[in-house]
Amino acid sequence: MAKEMTYDSATKRLQELVQEMEHGEPGPDRIAAIVAETRSLMQFCLDRIGTIRQQIDETDLDSDNNDG
């Protein structure tokens, strides 16, 4: 069973990919695969940040409505 991806696991994987690019000698096919995976992970992180930002904004609105 695959583990559900979290923001932390995605950023950890991004760091691993950067290390592979910096310290390894990947061939063209591996570089293409790294770039594709990196794009996917970055999009996941951006989406997750957007979701969290929306949740914070909604919490702020709820708090503002309860103050008055």
FENSUL-V295216 format. One record per backbone hydrogen bond with DSSP energy under -1.0 kcal/mol. CO is the residue of the C=O (numbers start at 1). NH is the residue of the N-H. Records with the same first field share a line. If there is no record, write none. Layout:
CO: NH, NH
This chain:
6: 10
7: 11
8: 12
9: 13
10: 14
11: 15
12: 16
13: 17
14: 18
15: 19
16: 20
17: 21
18: 22
19: 23
20: 24
27: 31
28: 32
29: 33
30: 34
31: 35
32: 36
33: 37
34: 38
35: 39
36: 40
37: 41
38: 42
39: 43
40: 44
41: 45
42: 46
43: 47
44: 48
45: 49
46: 50
47: 51
48: 52
49: 53
50: 54
51: 55
52: 56
53: 57
54: 58
55: 59
56: 60
57: 61
58: 62
59: 63
60: 64
61: 65
62: 66
